[in-house]
Amino acid sequence: MASAIGSVNQLVKVIQSQLAQRGAAAPAGKRGELAQQARTQRYAPENLSALIELRVRQIARDDPQRGRKVFRVFLEAVLLSHFGEHLVNDPRFFQMVDDIQVAMESDAACRELVNQAIAQLLAEV
């Protein structure tokens, strides 16, 4: 089971690394503005875990798309934690999550990590 936990942590690091690279590419003024918004409106780690667990429990166990939905909950939470929870009201945020999830599932290396993360997330609820 430790390897599954490691895969979730590894996936979080991959996502955070990509977010950091994209943030560094933003214009300096925009970076500062985005950083300030994120600092003031981030989920606390304990709230983030509770939110993920609550939302995963709400997905029907017999839902054929349960794994994808579980990963989406996780991905949304990581992104909201990074960029700030204020984005939950922005419809473009959810389009971005769709695009990221499709890209990750399309990449062979990421897909394996995604599958391991799903297994770990489902084992925890």
C-alpha positions in Angstrom: 0.0 0.0 0.0 2.9 2.4 0.6 3.7 2.4 -3.1 0.1 3.7 -3.8 0.6 6.5 -1.3 3.9 7.3 -3.0 2.2 7.4 -6.4 -0.4 9.9 -5.2 2.3 12.1 -3.7 4.3 11.8 -6.9 1.3 12.8 -9.0 0.8 15.9 -6.7 4.4 16.8 -7.2 4.1 16.5 -11.0 1.0 18.7 -11.0 2.6 21.2 -8.7 5.8 21.3 -10.8 3.8 21.9 -14.0 1.8 24.7 -12.2 5.0 26.3 -11.0 6.5 26.2 -14.5 3.4 27.8 -16.0 3.4 30.5 -13.2 7.0 31.4 -14.0 6.1 31.9 -17.6 3.4 34.5 -16.7 4.2 38.2 -16.9 5.7 39.5 -13.6 2.7 41.7 -12.7 0.2 38.9 -13.4 2.3 36.4 -11.4 2.2 38.7 -8.3 -1.6 39.2 -8.7 -2.2 35.5 -9.0 0.1 34.6 -6.1 -1.7 37.2 -3.9 -5.1 35.7 -4.7 -3.9 32.2 -4.1 -2.3 33.1 -0.8 -5.5 34.7 0.6 -7.9 32.0 -0.6 -6.3 28.6 -0.3 -7.8 25.5 1.3 -5.9 24.5 4.4 -4.4 21.0 4.1 -6.8 19.5 6.6 -9.8 21.1 4.9 -8.5 19.9 1.5 -8.3 16.2 2.7 -11.7 16.4 4.3 -13.2 18.0 1.1 -11.7 15.3 -1.1 -12.9 12.5 1.2 -16.4 14.0 1.4 -16.7 14.4 -2.4 -15.4 10.9 -3.1 -17.9 9.4 -0.7 -20.7 11.1 -2.6 -19.8 9.2 -5.8 -22.0 6.1 -6.2 -20.0 2.9 -5.7 -21.6 1.4 -8.8 -21.0 4.4 -11.1 -19.1 3.1 -14.1 -17.2 6.4 -14.2 -16.3 6.3 -10.5 -12.6 6.2 -11.0 -12.5 9.1 -13.4 -14.8 11.1 -11.1 -12.6 10.3 -8.1 -9.5 11.5 -9.9 -11.3 14.6 -11.0 -12.2 15.4 -7.4 -8.6 15.0 -6.5 -7.4 17.1 -9.4 -9.8 19.9 -8.7 -8.7 20.0 -5.1 -5.0 20.2 -5.9 -5.6 23.0 -8.4 -7.9 24.9 -6.1 -5.3 24.5 -3.4 -2.6 25.9 -5.7 -4.5 28.7 -7.4 -7.1 29.6 -4.6 -10.6 28.5 -3.9 -12.1 31.6 -5.4 -11.8 29.8 -8.8 -14.6 27.4 -7.8 -17.0 30.0 -9.1 -15.2 30.4 -12.5 -16.6 28.2 -15.3 -13.2 28.4 -17.1 -11.6 26.7 -14.1 -13.7 23.5 -14.8 -12.8 23.6 -18.5 -9.2 23.8 -17.5 -9.7 20.8 -15.2 -11.3 18.9 -18.1 -8.3 19.7 -20.3 -5.7 18.7 -17.7 -7.5 15.5 -16.9 -7.7 14.5 -20.6 -4.1 15.4 -21.1 -3.0 13.3 -18.1 -5.1 10.3 -19.1 -3.7 10.5 -22.7 0.0 10.4 -21.6 1.2 6.9 -20.8 3.4 7.8 -17.9 0.8 10.0 -16.3 -2.0 7.5 -16.9 -0.2 4.9 -14.8 0.2 7.5 -12.0 -3.5 8.5 -12.4 -4.6 4.8 -12.1 -2.5 4.3 -9.0 -3.9 7.5 -7.4 -7.4 6.4 -8.1 -6.7 3.0 -6.5 -5.3 4.8 -3.4 -8.1 7.3 -3.2 -10.7 4.6 -3.4 -8.9 2.5 -0.8 -9.1 5.4 1.7 -12.9 5.7 1.6 
